[in-house]
């Protein structure tokens, strides 16, 4: 029987290190602890490890910075990242920086053992990335408070200490009339003799639910921050394409209208002119202006909006709305970038992503999806997707992701 695999767990929370060690030593792994990236690097300089399990949010040097150094200095050392700030964004970054997998805290002992087993057995394959891509990835962690709240909620973010675990100064559950559902002392809870029928039924504190609804109503919906329908255009956009003359004759429906008498005069002036020599007609082949980007989404409105956004930046954008159309265009054209929706009729899972990677390995892929999950973010990143954007997204998010992808190819 061979020697037990040596694993290092890195987390500024000592208790988490101890818990991971306790779980893995039961499976006969040798586990070494480090409570900072600096301490971990010092230990790696003196000894070799089969696997590193590292937290992301840590003081001084964060987990992404640590992972980047590990993959540069010890490229054969395998890595798994863990975090209480689980999001598709951090999942993609972890995988593209070289991690084999990504664990969301809290995780069960079985989840940890399973992930470690798959990583050490070679069943998890490291994503193929370039040094240039790893340099471009933003590793500026920790997040600010608002960004944390986006994924964990205000209550969790308000309790955050310097590490990634909530800090509670006292044990509030010991207070009189403390409701665990709402995580607060509640007068209504007291009046109902320490029970909350409405909350038990819905699984949510009625008071907090009412506050959220009121806040959402007050905030309202900012249509300018989300992708909308590709119509109507504003006047400035129309001018940029058709010229000011067309706009001067536009009605509210966006259709140019010219009085009949004026139209007759214009026609008369045109017919009175000497016929001009026929212009030389030059036919351009399809290859003259090849599309740089293909958008694959069965929602035509989304395709149109992405095309509109990126065209303003000078990109030539093509689109496909079905599986067969997408496969045909991928086979015929070497696009620099594909923006791929995960939910296309008749497409099984990541089938289209695999087809693109097989037929066009140099083509970059950005996933866009209304069904974002940590699992699909991790798996698509392993298969080569350079970014992952949940719907609804803003024009800036699409532009930034596209420009970042093209910087990789430059």
Legacy VTK file of the C-alpha trace (Angstrom):
# vtk DataFile Version 3.0
C-alpha trace
ASCII
DATASET POLYDATA
POINTS 410 float
0.000 0.000 0.000
1.401 3.411 -1.021
1.977 6.360 1.241
-1.050 8.467 2.152
-1.598 11.567 0.025
-0.387 14.708 1.755
-2.938 17.532 1.751
-2.636 21.095 2.980
-5.722 23.014 4.088
-5.361 26.804 4.103
-7.900 28.965 5.932
-7.563 31.908 8.312
-10.362 30.347 10.387
-8.525 27.871 12.628
-11.726 25.948 13.343
-12.309 25.255 9.658
-8.764 23.938 9.274
-9.323 21.623 12.214
-12.659 20.393 10.861
-11.219 19.621 7.424
-8.275 17.838 9.023
-10.591 15.768 11.228
-12.738 14.702 8.260
-9.874 13.781 5.926
-7.652 11.996 8.437
-10.479 9.473 8.845
-9.799 8.570 5.204
-6.099 8.104 5.998
-4.946 11.319 4.329
-2.062 13.205 5.917
-3.326 16.748 6.517
-1.185 19.813 7.231
-2.803 23.074 8.334
-1.937 26.688 7.491
-3.860 29.753 8.672
-2.518 32.099 5.996
-1.276 31.955 2.414
2.156 33.084 3.604
2.402 30.192 6.053
1.238 27.783 3.343
3.888 28.985 0.882
6.595 28.573 3.520
5.507 24.984 4.122
5.297 24.250 0.391
8.888 25.465 -0.023
10.031 22.745 2.419
7.695 19.871 1.523
5.603 18.556 -1.360
1.817 18.213 -1.328
-0.559 16.258 -3.545
-3.438 18.678 -2.996
-4.061 22.180 -1.630
-7.518 23.051 -0.250
-7.668 26.804 0.155
-10.157 29.407 1.286
-10.632 32.405 -1.015
-11.212 35.337 1.342
-8.183 35.649 3.625
-6.290 38.645 5.048
-3.041 39.874 3.422
-2.955 37.409 0.499
-6.316 36.136 -0.743
-6.970 32.648 -2.096
-6.867 33.654 -5.756
-3.475 35.301 -5.351
-2.279 32.199 -3.508
-3.681 29.859 -6.192
-2.019 31.865 -8.946
1.376 31.566 -7.192
0.916 27.849 -6.542
0.099 27.080 -10.200
3.077 29.143 -11.329
5.669 27.668 -8.936
4.175 24.190 -8.387
2.101 23.523 -11.559
1.658 19.811 -10.779
0.173 20.459 -7.336
-3.594 20.048 -7.473
-5.902 22.619 -5.899
-9.492 22.937 -4.681
-10.956 26.272 -3.568
-13.613 26.804 -0.896
-15.587 29.885 0.093
-18.569 31.187 2.035
-19.110 33.688 -0.802
-20.246 31.169 -3.382
-21.041 32.801 -6.729
-20.737 31.883 -10.382
-18.153 34.640 -10.784
-15.762 33.296 -8.133
-16.374 29.733 -9.347
-15.308 30.627 -12.891
-12.243 32.505 -11.634
-11.180 29.579 -9.456
-11.431 27.059 -12.285
-9.767 29.290 -14.895
-6.910 30.010 -12.457
-6.225 26.276 -12.185
-8.413 24.868 -9.395
-9.907 21.437 -10.037
-13.085 22.167 -8.109
-14.908 24.710 -5.963
-16.654 24.039 -2.655
-19.355 26.293 -1.198
-19.309 26.706 2.582
-20.848 25.149 4.520
-20.196 21.743 2.943
-20.811 18.274 4.314
-18.058 15.758 5.160
-19.252 13.607 2.257
-19.013 16.537 -0.177
-15.459 17.216 0.974
-14.387 13.574 0.797
-15.968 13.126 -2.640
-14.274 16.235 -4.070
-10.876 15.273 -2.633
-11.241 11.721 -3.955
-12.098 12.892 -7.473
-9.273 15.437 -7.464
-6.600 12.958 -6.342
-7.812 10.155 -8.619
-7.407 12.294 -11.730
-11.104 12.271 -12.599
-11.220 16.067 -12.402
-9.297 17.660 -15.242
-7.687 21.076 -14.865
-8.998 23.671 -17.324
-6.661 24.487 -20.158
-5.750 28.159 -19.734
-2.881 30.329 -20.845
-0.584 32.409 -18.672
-2.030 35.465 -20.401
-5.588 34.577 -19.339
-4.489 34.038 -15.757
-2.859 37.466 -15.771
-6.065 39.123 -16.995
-8.361 37.481 -14.398
-9.268 39.929 -11.646
-8.035 38.509 -8.331
-8.925 41.542 -6.229
-10.548 39.922 -3.189
-12.066 40.440 -0.596
-15.282 41.865 -1.957
-16.823 45.027 -0.664
-19.857 44.789 1.596
-22.453 45.408 -1.147
-21.004 42.708 -3.352
-21.115 40.226 -0.490
-24.716 41.191 0.263
-25.652 40.509 -3.357
-24.963 36.806 -2.845
-25.508 36.279 0.893
-28.129 38.855 1.885
-27.923 41.966 4.056
-28.276 40.110 7.357
-25.198 37.991 6.675
-23.155 40.892 5.298
-23.926 43.084 8.310
-22.298 40.533 10.618
-19.112 40.080 8.604
-15.827 40.372 10.439
-12.366 40.583 8.867
-12.623 36.975 7.644
-15.364 35.256 5.676
-17.443 34.063 8.615
-20.138 36.127 10.362
-19.178 37.471 13.758
-21.867 37.445 16.457
-20.793 39.178 19.648
-23.479 37.625 21.844
-25.721 34.594 21.616
-29.004 36.295 20.568
-30.978 33.063 20.745
-30.685 33.289 24.539
-32.575 36.591 24.602
-36.234 36.677 25.597
-38.692 36.567 22.674
-35.884 35.887 20.165
-37.294 34.471 16.916
-34.803 32.272 15.022
-36.776 32.594 11.798
-36.349 36.348 11.674
-33.083 36.265 13.650
-34.327 39.028 15.959
-36.293 39.850 19.111
-39.884 40.204 17.914
-42.913 41.732 19.714
-45.332 39.869 17.441
-43.507 36.642 18.266
-44.021 37.491 21.957
-47.748 38.227 21.518
-48.222 34.896 19.733
-46.607 33.133 22.704
-43.289 32.428 20.985
-44.691 31.009 17.780
-45.127 32.384 14.262
-47.737 30.482 12.258
-47.284 32.577 9.133
-43.529 32.151 9.233
-43.705 28.412 9.832
-46.038 28.047 6.867
-43.852 29.995 4.399
-40.441 29.378 5.956
-39.790 33.129 5.954
-40.239 35.873 8.544
-43.404 37.857 7.591
-41.870 41.112 8.861
-38.680 40.725 6.844
-40.704 39.709 3.792
-42.825 42.869 4.088
-39.689 45.024 4.440
-38.148 43.482 1.313
-41.339 44.041 -0.661
-41.523 47.678 0.487
-37.850 48.268 -0.359
-38.258 46.710 -3.800
-41.313 48.861 -4.499
-39.505 52.012 -3.390
-36.461 51.203 -5.460
-38.502 50.463 -8.553
-37.249 48.949 -11.787
-34.416 50.627 -13.643
-34.976 49.543 -17.224
-31.820 51.266 -18.451
-29.619 48.870 -16.483
-30.998 45.717 -18.081
-31.209 44.481 -21.637
-34.523 45.400 -23.163
-36.324 44.830 -26.432
-34.452 46.067 -29.509
-37.069 48.707 -30.351
-37.791 51.569 -30.595
-34.440 53.240 -31.189
-33.838 56.711 -29.905
-33.333 59.524 -32.400
-29.538 59.704 -31.956
-29.183 56.025 -32.835
-31.323 56.421 -35.953
-29.325 59.484 -37.074
-26.069 57.559 -36.773
-27.363 54.999 -39.291
-29.804 56.811 -41.608
-28.757 60.451 -41.422
-30.663 63.525 -40.156
-32.975 63.796 -43.186
-34.722 60.554 -42.335
-35.127 61.527 -38.700
-36.735 64.868 -39.582
-39.589 62.945 -41.196
-40.019 60.352 -38.443
-43.280 59.919 -36.618
-43.720 58.277 -33.197
-43.917 54.826 -34.754
-40.408 55.228 -36.159
-41.587 55.448 -39.782
-40.475 58.315 -42.031
-43.364 60.207 -43.608
-43.188 62.758 -46.404
-46.200 64.781 -47.712
-47.498 63.545 -51.083
-46.938 66.877 -52.845
-43.311 67.028 -51.698
-42.809 63.451 -52.767
-44.152 64.242 -56.281
-41.790 67.209 -56.591
-38.809 65.097 -55.604
-39.726 62.424 -58.140
-40.145 65.047 -60.851
-36.696 66.481 -60.118
-35.136 63.036 -60.280
-36.766 62.132 -63.622
-35.749 65.458 -65.183
-32.042 64.715 -64.720
-29.902 63.165 -67.395
-29.606 59.432 -66.899
-26.338 58.654 -65.271
-23.838 56.093 -66.464
-24.504 52.748 -64.782
-22.259 52.319 -61.781
-19.704 49.560 -61.710
-21.061 46.838 -59.471
-18.501 45.070 -57.328
-19.589 41.889 -55.642
-17.897 41.193 -52.345
-17.474 37.632 -51.203
-18.800 36.574 -47.840
-15.218 36.358 -46.603
-14.649 40.107 -47.094
-16.196 41.017 -43.745
-16.319 37.848 -41.667
-18.310 37.985 -38.457
-16.036 38.023 -35.416
-18.731 37.041 -32.953
-21.563 34.505 -33.005
-24.438 34.854 -30.539
-26.381 31.614 -29.960
-29.674 32.137 -28.146
-33.175 30.932 -28.986
-34.552 34.275 -27.756
-34.396 36.587 -30.774
-34.701 39.697 -28.596
-31.557 38.743 -26.663
-29.646 38.105 -29.899
-30.735 41.461 -31.289
-29.775 43.350 -28.173
-26.332 41.781 -27.909
-25.760 42.476 -31.602
-26.847 46.081 -31.094
-24.582 46.571 -28.059
-21.483 45.033 -29.635
-21.994 46.580 -33.056
-21.619 50.001 -31.435
-18.132 48.894 -30.382
-17.263 48.001 -33.976
-17.723 44.228 -33.728
-19.282 42.303 -36.604
-21.911 40.054 -35.002
-23.699 36.993 -36.397
-26.476 35.076 -34.663
-28.155 31.666 -34.473
-31.410 30.719 -32.766
-31.502 26.931 -33.172
-29.142 24.038 -32.549
-28.893 23.116 -36.246
-28.267 26.732 -37.297
-25.576 27.099 -34.625
-23.773 23.887 -35.632
-23.897 24.867 -39.312
-22.433 28.312 -38.680
-19.730 26.955 -36.365
-18.705 24.480 -39.070
-18.608 27.137 -41.808
-17.018 30.035 -39.911
-14.031 30.460 -37.609
-15.499 32.960 -35.154
-13.145 34.600 -32.688
-15.833 34.514 -29.960
-19.138 32.749 -29.321
-21.691 33.965 -26.767
-23.641 30.824 -25.927
-26.918 30.442 -24.053
-27.113 27.216 -22.029
-30.822 26.591 -22.628
-31.401 25.945 -26.338
-34.212 23.581 -27.476
-32.948 20.072 -28.342
-29.542 20.807 -26.808
-28.440 18.424 -24.080
-26.480 20.179 -21.326
-23.140 21.530 -22.521
-23.385 19.775 -25.881
-22.910 22.926 -27.974
-19.973 24.092 -25.881
-18.269 20.726 -26.423
-18.975 20.932 -30.173
-17.404 24.386 -30.378
-14.335 23.275 -28.419
-13.958 20.185 -30.662
-14.461 21.910 -34.020
-12.983 25.316 -33.214
-10.504 24.968 -30.310
-9.207 28.506 -30.889
-12.678 30.053 -30.618
-13.349 31.628 -27.222
-16.727 31.013 -25.568
-18.687 33.096 -23.062
-21.693 31.445 -21.434
-24.881 33.510 -21.020
-27.722 31.946 -19.054
-30.908 32.656 -17.177
-30.350 29.467 -15.180
-27.041 30.274 -13.520
-25.628 27.767 -11.044
-22.286 27.053 -9.422
-22.280 23.587 -11.016
-22.704 24.777 -14.624
-20.253 27.629 -14.046
-17.601 25.169 -12.849
-18.259 22.590 -15.582
-18.374 25.107 -18.452
-15.143 26.694 -17.205
-13.480 23.277 -17.149
-14.582 22.756 -20.746
-12.997 26.026 -21.852
-15.536 28.832 -21.418
-13.601 32.002 -20.572
-16.513 33.729 -18.840
-20.017 33.108 -17.503
-22.713 35.806 -17.417
-26.063 35.268 -15.654
-29.191 36.874 -17.154
-30.389 39.550 -16.896
-27.176 41.349 -17.700
-26.293 44.949 -18.400
-24.790 46.266 -21.643
-21.573 47.020 -19.731
-21.304 43.412 -18.544
-21.551 42.137 -22.135
-19.122 44.758 -23.460
-16.579 44.174 -20.684
-16.677 40.389 -21.030
-16.301 40.643 -24.815
-13.400 43.113 -24.655
-11.703 40.962 -22.019
-12.013 37.913 -24.294
-10.508 39.780 -27.240
-7.593 40.912 -25.061
-6.791 37.243 -24.580
-6.520 36.759 -28.336
-4.454 39.893 -28.937
LINES 1 411
410 0 1 2 3 4 5 6 7 8 9 10 11 12 13 14 15 16 17 18 19 20 21 22 23 24 25 26 27 28 29 30 31 32 33 34 35 36 37 38 39 40 41 42 43 44 45 46 47 48 49 50 51 52 53 54 55 56 57 58 59 60 61 62 63 64 65 66 67 68 69 70 71 72 73 74 75 76 77 78 79 80 81 82 83 84 85 86 87 88 89 90 91 92 93 94 95 96 97 98 99 100 101 102 103 104 105 106 107 108 109 110 111 112 113 114 115 116 117 118 119 120 121 122 123 124 125 126 127 128 129 130 131 132 133 134 135 136 137 138 139 140 141 142 143 144 145 146 147 148 149 150 151 152 153 154 155 156 157 158 159 160 161 162 163 164 165 166 167 168 169 170 171 172 173 174 175 176 177 178 179 180 181 182 183 184 185 186 187 188 189 190 191 192 193 194 195 196 197 198 199 200 201 202 203 204 205 206 207 208 209 210 211 212 213 214 215 216 217 218 219 220 221 222 223 224 225 226 227 228 229 230 231 232 233 234 235 236 237 238 239 240 241 242 243 244 245 246 247 248 249 250 251 252 253 254 255 256 257 258 259 260 261 262 263 264 265 266 267 268 269 270 271 272 273 274 275 276 277 278 279 280 281 282 283 284 285 286 287 288 289 290 291 292 293 294 295 296 297 298 299 300 301 302 303 304 305 306 307 308 309 310 311 312 313 314 315 316 317 318 319 320 321 322 323 324 325 326 327 328 329 330 331 332 333 334 335 336 337 338 339 340 341 342 343 344 345 346 347 348 349 350 351 352 353 354 355 356 357 358 359 360 361 362 363 364 365 366 367 368 369 370 371 372 373 374 375 376 377 378 379 380 381 382 383 384 385 386 387 388 389 390 391 392 393 394 395 396 397 398 399 400 401 402 403 404 405 406 407 408 409
